[in-house]
Amino acid sequence: MPTTERNSAAADIARLRQAVSAGNIPTLIAVLVELTGDERWLSDRYRPTRSRGMDDNSSGGLPPEVRQEICDAVVDAVLAWRAAGCPPRRLPTEAMVATLLDFTSGEEVPHEFSPMMAEIVWGADALDGLETERAGDHLTAVVIGAGVAGMLMSVRLAAAGIEHVVLEKNDDVGGSWWENRYPGAGVDTPSYLYSISSFGHHWSTHFGKRDEVQGYLSDYAGRHRIRERVRFGVEVESATYDADTQHWSVQARDRDGSREMFRARLLISAVGLLNRPKIPPLPGLSSFRGDLFHSAHWPESLDEPGALRGKRVAIVGSGASAMQIGPAIVDDVASVTVFQRSPQWIAPNDDYFAPVGDDVHWLMDHVPGYQEWYRARLSWIFNDKVHPTLQVDPEWTEETASINATNHGHRQFYLRYLREQLGDRDDLIELSTPDYPPFGKRMLLDNGWYSMLRRPNVELVPRAVREVTPTGLVDDDGVERDFDIVVLATGFHSDRFLYPMDVRGRSGRSTVEAWGEHDAYAYLGITAPDFPNLFILTGPNTALGHGGSFITILERQVHYVADAISLMSKENLGALEVRADVTAEYNRAVDEAHARMVWTHPAMTNWYRNDDGRVVAVLPWRIIDYWTMTRSVDAADFVSEPTRRASHPATSSGRPPRPASSSGRTP
């Protein structure tokens, strides 16, 4: 071999060794067994320890010499794979996936997870052979919203050859990620889990920040030419079902105030859950002379260099948005004052700001199976692992602190962390300690919140705001403070589904009349009686309270809707409406499941529940349960009608809506 080639080969091996040394050890063990078929790597010598909380346990808890042995073996296995001509992966069976996840997790992963985990391990490429069937031309669709859900749905509709238009009120794709651009905005789910399963990305950090997430979603839209099918700057006001024609008429308003009507057989709502800001009705709200805005409406003017310098900032609320904003701005402002009605449980995570690094990106690209096994591992740690601990033990004697023995152990763990972080600040420890069980609200990851509270320019006010003055805020004790900027981190209308649209079904009743203003229900959170051919993505009781990636839920919902559309195509159906008794039974089970869970505990309030205490926002099931429920559509759950005379979807001008041009106008 010429010297140049030898040097190149040596450099390539050195690159491989360097990358492998940066890998997640439990993931590398799974890759090693897949590549070699050698199960000696499943002996006790190589068994990783159990992950600590929400941590990916990168070292596996193994001693350095064992980790090095594993890394050397992976290098040898990859070189052997290359020497064999880089053959396609020998995909493990479901049973082997279960065995490897048990071993590499350091704990038993229930084997009912095997089919879902196997799909993750096999990867999107292995599932691409399941081609989407072309639908009949009697099916047309209007999709409302171009966030993650709307884009996923548009891709599936396009693959099925279904003519459709996506109506989006914003100027670009991304939904909540396009809107929420406040400092510190990011995901609380690992980047490689909060990803579209068929669309990879070299994430720069383990927990993606807003700009990178929005860029990722923008790239996805570009890859699939989604923008060509979107009408931007168009907000849907109402939708009405016509039982005679089996079509929906959708009225939308353009930014200039003009209105247009769209007609289609299928109506798919992808408007999201956390997209309509909730503004508290505080007296004097309009009198404030400084900048006052909801966190979802962060002004671009405050992004200018020095715009925050010397400003006195009030943050009303202490939930996820407030927790991201505070640490992100504290170094730039004169002061930060947080108005906290209730403290949050906060979990440690060493990887929150940690870069992923080029070595890991190289592994994802060059070592077969590494990315898939890593994603499956994250799926176990962050999705359903904690769910069994959220069940109320009826024999447990604690009234407010916890709901069972394991949950009480979680409480002690998080309390130790809180006290370690706040040190000698007994005042802050008292104000920051929740008086309700852990996971009663969605757990937050510490992004520097506790260290921010210790700063001399930060004040934590354990009271709500009573009123707004021209110069500041008055708290519930009557204490007035002056501010230059007020950020309302006060959440969203999470219990008002399809709000503020007026959606009317077969009977002429609206969803509000059918459900109540704050008490929505639907079968699987996707479809409801009296609303034929309406499919709701991010519907009632589908958000995630116990953790995990909501993109996983959205992909399941889109899969289910696509299966329903396939049924309509094969059977030439013009209308598909879920049965009322099926829906009632499903929602009875939902309510009963929630009644046994931490989220209905009386010690706290959360955005999951409506004012009557019913949980309307989050899923009571594990993700594996929902994955199983949405694998296929059971025709027996629905009442169907054959297609009557087909008609194309039409705008008010009578022309069928074609995909939007680059100008956003219908050609």
C-alpha positions in Angstrom: 0.0 0.0 0.0 1.4 3.4 -0.9 2.5 5.6 1.9 -0.3 8.2 1.2 -2.9 5.5 1.4 -1.4 4.0 4.6 -1.4 7.4 6.2 -5.0 8.0 5.1 -6.1 4.7 6.5 -4.3 5.3 9.8 -5.9 8.8 10.1 -9.3 7.3 9.5 -8.8 4.7 12.2 -7.6 7.4 14.6 -10.8 9.4 13.8 -12.9 6.3 14.5 -11.1 5.7 17.8 -11.5 9.3 18.9 -15.2 9.4 18.0 -15.9 6.1 19.8 -14.2 7.3 22.9 -16.8 10.1 23.1 -19.7 7.8 22.7 -22.4 6.8 25.2 -21.1 3.5 26.6 -24.5 1.7 27.0 -25.3 2.6 23.4 -22.0 1.3 22.2 -22.6 -2.0 23.9 -25.9 -2.4 22.0 -24.1 -1.4 18.7 -21.4 -4.0 19.5 -23.8 -6.8 20.0 -25.7 -5.9 16.9 -22.5 -5.8 14.8 -20.9 -8.9 16.1 -23.7 -11.1 17.4 -21.4 -11.8 20.3 -23.5 -12.0 23.5 -20.5 -12.2 25.8 -20.8 -8.4 26.0 -24.0 -9.1 28.0 -22.1 -10.5 30.9 -22.0 -8.8 34.3 -18.6 -7.3 33.7 -20.1 -5.0 31.1 -23.5 -4.4 32.7 -24.2 -0.6 33.0 -25.6 0.8 36.2 -29.1 2.3 36.3 -29.5 5.9 35.1 -29.7 8.5 37.8 -33.0 10.4 37.3 -33.2 12.1 33.9 -29.6 11.4 32.9 -28.3 9.3 29.9 -25.5 7.8 32.1 -22.9 8.2 29.4 -20.2 6.3 31.2 -22.6 3.4 32.1 -21.2 3.7 35.6 -18.4 1.3 34.5 -14.7 1.6 35.5 -12.3 3.2 32.9 -10.6 -0.1 31.9 -14.0 -1.7 31.1 -15.1 1.3 29.1 -11.8 1.2 27.1 -12.3 -2.5 26.4 -15.8 -1.8 25.0 -14.5 1.1 22.9 -11.7 -1.0 21.5 -14.1 -3.8 20.6 -16.4 -1.3 18.9 -13.5 0.0 16.8 -12.6 -3.6 15.7 -16.3 -4.4 14.9 -16.7 -1.3 12.8 -13.4 -2.0 10.9 -14.6 -5.6 10.3 -18.0 -4.2 9.0 -16.1 -1.9 6.6 -13.9 -4.7 5.4 -17.0 -6.7 4.6 -18.1 -3.9 2.3 -20.4 -2.1 4.8 -23.4 -4.5 4.4 -26.9 -3.4 5.5 -27.5 -3.7 9.2 -28.6 -7.0 10.5 -31.7 -5.7 12.3 -32.2 -7.3 15.7 -35.4 -9.1 16.5 -37.9 -7.6 19.0 -36.7 -10.1 21.5 -33.1 -9.0 21.1 -34.1 -5.4 21.3 -35.8 -6.1 24.6 -32.8 -8.0 25.9 -30.3 -5.2 25.0 -32.5 -2.5 26.4 -32.8 -4.3 29.7 -29.1 -4.8 29.9 -27.9 -1.4 28.8 -30.5 0.4 31.0 -29.4 -1.4 34.1 -33.0 -2.2 34.9 -35.9 -4.1 33.4 -37.6 -2.4 30.5 -41.1 -4.0 30.3 -41.1 -6.2 27.3 -44.4 -4.8 26.1 -42.3 -1.9 24.9 -40.5 -4.2 22.5 -42.5 -3.5 19.3 -42.2 0.3 19.7 -38.6 0.2 20.7 -37.8 -2.2 17.8 -39.3 0.4 15.4 -37.0 3.0 16.8 -33.9 0.7 16.7 -34.7 -0.4 13.1 -34.8 3.3 12.1 -36.8 5.3 9.6 -34.9 3.8 6.6 -36.1 0.3 7.5 -39.7 1.5 7.6 -39.6 3.5 4.4 -40.6 0.4 2.4 -44.1 0.8 3.9 -45.3 3.1 1.1 -48.3 5.3 1.6 -51.1 4.2 -0.6 -52.5 6.7 -3.1 -55.9 7.9 -2.0 -58.9 8.3 -4.2 -59.4 11.7 -5.8 -62.7 12.2 -3.9 -60.6 13.0 -0.8 -59.4 16.6 -0.4 -58.3 18.4 2.8 -57.8 21.6 4.6 -55.1 21.6 7.3 -55.1 24.4 9.9 -51.6 25.2 11.1 -48.1 24.7 9.8 -46.4 23.8 13.1 -44.9 20.3 13.6 -48.3 18.6 13.4 -49.4 20.4 10.3 -46.2 19.8 8.5 -46.2 16.1 9.4 -49.7 15.8 8.2 -49.0 17.7 4.9 -46.2 15.3 4.1 -48.4 12.3 4.6 -51.2 13.8 2.6 -48.8 14.7 -0.3 -47.5 11.1 -0.2 -51.0 9.8 -0.6 -51.7 12.2 -3.5 -54.4 14.1 -1.6 -54.9 17.6 -2.8 -54.8 19.9 0.2 -54.0 23.4 1.4 -52.4 24.4 4.8 -53.7 27.6 6.3 -51.2 29.3 8.7 -51.7 32.5 10.6 -48.0 33.2 10.9 -45.5 34.2 8.3 -43.6 30.9 8.3 -43.7 27.3 9.4 -42.8 26.3 13.0 -46.0 27.1 15.0 -45.1 27.7 18.7 -41.4 27.6 17.9 -41.8 30.4 15.4 -43.8 32.4 17.9 -41.9 31.8 21.1 -38.6 33.6 20.6 -37.9 34.9 24.1 -34.3 34.6 25.5 -33.5 31.1 26.7 -36.3 29.4 24.9 -35.6 25.7 24.2 -36.8 22.2 24.7 -36.9 20.2 27.9 -36.6 16.9 26.1 -33.3 15.7 24.7 -32.7 16.9 21.1 -32.2 13.5 19.7 -35.6 12.5 21.1 -37.4 15.8 20.2 -36.8 15.1 16.5 -38.9 13.9 13.6 -38.1 10.2 13.3 -37.4 10.4 9.6 -35.4 13.6 9.6 -32.1 13.7 11.3 -30.0 16.6 12.4 -26.6 17.3 13.9 -27.9 18.9 17.2 -25.3 21.3 18.6 -26.5 20.8 22.3 -28.2 17.9 24.1 -31.3 20.2 24.7 -32.0 22.2 21.6 -32.5 25.9 21.9 -35.2 27.8 20.0 -33.3 29.1 17.0 -31.9 25.7 16.2 -35.2 24.0 16.7 -36.9 26.5 14.4 -34.1 26.1 11.9 -34.5 22.3 12.0 -38.3 22.6 11.3 -37.6 25.1 8.5 -35.2 22.7 6.9 -37.8 19.9 7.2 -40.3 22.2 5.4 -37.8 22.9 2.7 -36.9 19.2 2.2 -40.5 18.3 1.7 -41.5 21.5 -0.2 -44.2 22.1 2.4 -44.3 25.9 1.9 -45.6 25.4 -1.6 -48.8 24.0 0.0 -49.2 26.7 2.7 -51.1 30.0 2.7 -49.3 32.2 5.2 -50.9 35.1 7.0 -54.3 33.4 6.9 -56.3 32.7 10.1 -59.2 30.4 10.2 -62.3 31.9 11.8 -64.9 29.2 11.3 -65.6 25.8 9.8 -69.0 24.2 9.1 -69.8 20.7 8.1 -72.4 20.1 5.4 -74.0 16.7 5.8 -75.5 16.8 2.3 -72.3 17.3 0.4 -70.1 15.6 3.1 -67.7 18.6 3.0 -66.4 21.2 5.3 -66.6 24.9 4.5 -63.8 26.8 6.1 -63.8 30.6 6.3 -60.4 32.3 6.8 -59.3 35.9 7.1 -56.2 37.2 5.4 -53.9 39.7 7.1 -55.5 42.6 5.1 -58.9 41.6 6.5 -60.3 40.0 3.4 -62.1 36.7 3.8 -62.0 33.5 1.7 -63.9 30.3 1.8 -62.3 26.9 1.3 -64.2 23.6 0.9 -62.8 20.1 1.4 -64.0 16.7 2.5 -61.4 16.5 5.3 -60.7 19.1 7.9 -57.5 18.5 10.0 -56.8 20.8 12.9 -53.1 21.2 13.7 -53.4 24.4 15.7 -51.5 23.1 18.8 -52.3 23.5 22.4 -49.9 26.1 23.8 -50.4 28.8 21.1 -53.1 31.2 22.5 -51.5 33.2 25.3 -53.5 33.6 28.5 -53.4 37.3 29.6 -54.6 37.7 33.2 -57.4 40.3 33.6 -55.3 42.6 35.8 -56.7 46.1 36.6 -54.6 48.8 35.0 -53.1 46.4 32.4 -53.2 49.0 29.6 -51.9 51.8 31.8 -48.3 50.6 32.1 -45.9 53.1 30.4 -43.0 50.7 29.9 -42.9 47.4 27.8 -45.5 44.9 28.9 -46.1 41.7 26.9 -46.7 38.0 27.1 -43.6 35.8 26.9 -44.9 34.4 23.5 -44.8 38.0 22.1 -41.2 39.0 23.0 -40.5 42.3 21.1 -37.7 42.2 18.5 -36.6 45.6 19.8 -35.4 44.0 23.0 -33.1 41.7 21.1 -31.0 44.7 20.0 -27.5 44.9 21.7 -27.8 46.7 25.0 -31.6 46.9 24.9 -32.0 45.3 28.3 -29.0 47.1 29.9 -30.1 48.8 33.1 -33.7 47.7 32.9 -35.8 46.6 35.9 -37.6 43.5 34.7 -40.6 41.8 36.3 -41.5 38.3 35.4 -45.0 37.3 36.3 -45.1 33.6 36.8 -42.5 30.9 37.6 -43.3 28.1 35.2 -41.3 26.8 32.2 -41.1 30.1 30.2 -40.2 32.2 33.2 -37.5 29.7 34.2 -35.9 30.0 30.8 -36.2 33.8 30.5 -34.8 34.7 34.0 -31.3 33.1 33.8 -31.0 34.1 30.1 -31.3 37.9 30.9 -30.1 38.2 34.5 -26.5 39.2 33.4 -27.9 42.0 31.1 -30.4 43.8 33.3 -30.4 45.9 36.4 -32.7 43.6 38.3 -35.1 40.7 37.9 -38.2 40.3 40.1 -40.1 37.1 39.9 -43.7 37.0 41.0 -44.3 33.3 42.0 -47.7 32.0 43.0 -46.4 28.5 43.5 -42.9 27.0 43.3 -41.9 24.3 40.8 -40.1 21.0 41.2 -36.8 21.3 39.4 -34.6 18.4 38.3 -30.8 18.5 37.8 -29.4 17.7 34.4 -25.7 18.0 33.6 -26.3 18.0 29.9 -28.7 20.9 29.7 -26.2 23.3 28.2 -23.6 20.7 27.2 -22.5 20.6 23.5 -23.0 17.3 21.6 -19.7 17.7 19.8 -18.4 16.6 16.4 -17.3 13.2 17.6 -20.8 12.2 18.5 -22.1 13.6 15.2 -19.4 11.5 13.5 -20.7 8.4 15.3 -24.3 9.1 14.2 -23.1 9.3 10.6 -20.6 6.5 10.4 -21.3 3.8 13.0 -24.3 1.7 12.0 -27.1 1.7 14.5 -25.6 4.2 16.9 -28.2 6.9 16.4 -31.1 4.5 16.5 -29.9 2.7 19.7 -29.2 6.1 21.4 -32.7 7.4 20.5 -34.3 4.2 21.8 -32.3 4.6 25.1 -33.5 8.2 25.5 -37.0 7.1 24.7 -37.0 4.8 27.7 -35.4 7.3 30.1 -37.5 10.3 29.2 -40.8 8.8 28.0 -42.5 6.2 30.2 -39.9 5.2 32.8 -41.4 7.5 35.5 -45.1 6.8 34.7 -45.7 4.0 37.3 -44.5 6.3 40.1 -47.3 8.8 39.3 -50.1 6.5 40.5 -51.6 7.3 43.9 -51.2 4.6 46.6 -54.5 4.6 48.5 -52.7 3.3 51.6 -50.2 6.2 51.6 -50.7 8.4 54.6 -49.0 11.6 53.4 -51.7 14.1 52.5 -49.8 16.7 50.4 -46.0 15.8 50.3 -46.2 12.7 48.1 -48.5 10.0 46.7 -46.5 6.8 47.2 -43.2 5.5 48.5 -41.2 6.0 45.2 -42.7 9.5 44.7 -41.6 10.4 48.3 -38.1 9.2 47.4 -38.2 11.5 44.4 -39.2 14.3 46.7 -36.2 13.7 49.0 -33.9 13.6 46.0 -35.1 16.9 44.5 -35.2 18.6 48.0 -31.5 17.6 48.5 -30.7 19.1 45.1 -32.6 22.3 45.9 -30.8 22.7 49.2 -27.4 22.1 47.7 -28.0 24.7 45.1 -29.4 27.4 47.4 -26.9 26.8 50.1 -27.2 29.1 53.1 -30.2 31.0 51.7 -32.8 29.6 54.0 -35.2 32.3 52.9 -35.0 31.0 49.3 -35.2 27.4 50.3 -38.5 28.0 52.1 -39.9 30.0 49.2 -38.7 27.4 46.6 -39.9 24.2 48.2 -43.2 23.0 46.7 -45.9 21.8 49.1 -47.3 19.3 46.6 -46.0 16.0 45.2 -43.2 15.8 42.6 -44.6 15.6 39.0 -47.8 17.3 40.1 -46.8 19.8 37.5 -44.5 19.0 34.6 -40.9 18.7 35.9 -38.6 21.5 35.0 -34.9 21.1 34.3 -32.5 23.4 36.1 -31.0 25.8 33.6 -29.4 28.0 36.2 -32.6 29.0 38.0 -31.4 28.3 41.5 -28.1 30.1 41.0 -30.0 33.0 39.5 -32.2 33.3 42.6 -29.0 33.8 44.7 -27.9 36.8 42.6 -28.0 40.2 44.4 -30.1 41.7 41.6 -32.8 39.1 41.8 -35.9 39.1 44.1 -38.4 36.3 44.5 -41.8 37.5 45.5 -44.0 34.6 46.7 -47.3 36.3 45.8 -49.4 37.0 42.8 -49.9 40.3 41.1 -53.0 42.3 42.1 -52.9 45.2 39.7 -50.7 47.1 37.2 -49.8 50.8 37.7 -48.4 53.2 35.1 -44.9 52.5 36.6 -45.1 49.0 37.9 -47.0 46.2 39.7 -48.8 45.8 43.0 -48.7 42.4 44.7 -51.4 40.7 46.7 -49.9 42.2 49.9 -50.3 45.7 48.5 -46.6 46.2 48.0 -45.9 48.3 44.9 -42.7 48.0 42.8 -41.5 50.0 39.8 -40.4 48.3 36.6 -39.3 49.2 33.1 -40.4 45.9 31.6 -43.1 43.4 32.6 -43.1 39.9 31.1 -46.3 37.9 31.5 -45.1 34.3 31.7 -48.7 33.4 32.5 -49.2 30.4 30.2 -51.8 29.6 27.5 -55.4 28.6 27.1 -54.6 25.0 27.5 -58.1 23.9 28.3 -59.8 25.6 25.3 -59.4 23.4 22.3 -59.8 24.8 18.8 -60.1 28.2 20.4 -61.0 30.8 19.1 -62.4 29.1 16.0 -66.1 28.4 15.6 -66.3 24.8 14.4 -69.8 23.4 13.8 -70.6 19.8 13.1 -73.4 17.7 11.5 -76.0 19.0 14.0 -75.0 22.6 13.6 -73.7 22.7 17.1 -70.3 24.2 17.7 -67.5 22.3 19.6 -68.1 24.7 22.5 -71.8 23.9 22.6 -71.0 20.1 22.4 -68.1 20.1 24.9 -68.4 23.1 27.0 -66.0 26.0 27.0 -63.3 24.2 29.0 -64.2 20.6 28.9 -63.3 19.1 25.5 -63.2 15.4 24.9 -62.5 13.2 21.9 -61.8 9.6 21.0 -58.0 9.1 21.3 -58.0 12.9 21.5 -58.3 12.9 17.7 -61.9 12.6 16.6 -65.3 13.4 18.1 -69.0 12.4 17.5 -71.1 14.9 15.5 -68.0 16.1 13.6 -67.5 13.8 10.6 -64.2 13.9 8.8 -62.7 16.3 11.4 -59.4 15.1 12.8 -57.7 17.0 15.7 -53.9 16.8 16.2 -52.9 17.9 19.7 -56.5 17.3 20.8 -57.8 16.9 24.4 -55.9 14.6 26.7 -52.9 14.1 24.4 -50.3 16.5 25.8 -47.5 14.9 27.9 -47.4 15.5 31.6 -45.0 12.7 32.7 -42.3 13.6 30.2 -41.2 12.6 26.7 -41.2 14.0 23.2 -44.5 15.4 22.0 -43.3 14.8 18.5 -43.7 11.1 19.2 -47.3 11.7 20.0 -47.8 13.8 16.9 -46.3 11.1 14.7 -48.7 8.6 16.2 -51.7 10.9 15.6 -50.7 11.5 12.0 -50.2 7.8 11.5 -53.8 7.1 12.8 -55.3 9.9 10.7 -53.5 8.6 7.6 -54.9 5.1 8.4 -58.4 6.6 8.6 -58.0 8.3 5.3 -56.7 5.1 3.8 -59.9 3.4 5.0 -62.0 6.1 3.4 -60.1 5.7 0.2 -60.4 1.9 0.0 -64.1 1.9 0.9 -65.0 5.0 -1.1 -66.3 6.6 2.0 -67.6 10.2 2.0 -68.0 10.5 5.7 -66.4 8.9 8.7 -67.7 9.7 12.2 -66.6 8.1 15.5 -69.4 6.5 17.5 -70.7 8.4 20.5 -70.7 5.3 22.7 -67.1 4.5 21.8 -66.0 8.0 22.6 -67.9 8.0 25.9 -66.3 4.8 27.0 -62.8 6.0 26.0 -63.2 9.2 28.0 -64.7 7.4 31.0 -61.5 5.4 31.0 -59.4 8.6 30.7 -61.1 10.2 33.6 -60.8 7.1 35.8 -57.1 6.8 35.0 -56.5 10.5 35.8 -58.4 10.1 39.1 -55.7 7.6 40.2 -52.8 9.9 39.2 -50.8 12.8 40.8 -52.3 15.4 38.5 -55.7 15.3 40.3 -54.0 15.7 43.7 -55.8 18.5 45.6 -52.5 20.0 46.9 -51.9 22.0 43.8 -53.3 23.5 40.6 -51.8 23.0 37.1 -52.6 23.8 33.5 -53.7 20.2 32.9 -57.0 20.7 34.6 -60.0 22.9 34.0 -61.7 25.0 36.7 -63.9 22.0 37.6 -60.8 19.9 38.3 -61.1 17.6 35.3 -57.8 16.9 33.5 -58.4 17.9 29.9 -54.9 18.6 28.5 -52.6 15.6 29.2 -52.5 12.0 28.4 -53.2 9.6 31.3 -51.6 6.7 29.5 -48.0 5.8 28.9 -46.7 6.6 25.4 -46.5 2.8 24.7 -50.2 2.6 25.5 -51.0 5.4 23.1 -48.7 3.9 20.5 -50.6 0.7 20.7 -54.0 2.4 20.6 -53.2 4.3 17.4 -51.5 1.5 15.4 -54.6 1.1 13.2 -58.1 2.3 12.8 -60.9 0.0 13.8 -63.8 0.5 11.3 -66.2 -0.7 14.0 -65.5 2.4 16.1 -67.0 4.6 13.3 -70.2 5.2 11.5 -69.5 5.7 7.8 -71.3 6.9 4.7 -70.5 6.1 1.0 -69.3 9.0 -1.1 -72.0 11.1 -2.6 -71.2 13.2 -5.7 -67.7 14.4 -5.3 -66.8 18.1 -5.6 -63.4 19.7 -5.5 -62.4 22.0 -2.7 -63.0 25.5 -3.8 -62.2 29.0 -2.7 -64.8 31.8 -2.7 -64.0 32.4 -6.3 -64.9 28.9 -7.2 -61.4 27.8 -8.1 -59.8 24.7 -6.5 -57.1 25.8 -4.1 -53.7 24.8 -5.5 -50.6 24.8 -3.3 -49.5 28.2 -2.3 -46.9 30.0 -4.5 -43.8 31.5 -3.0 -45.7 34.7 -2.6 -48.2 32.9 -0.4 -51.1 33.6 -2.8 -53.2 31.0 -4.5 -52.3 30.9 -8.2 
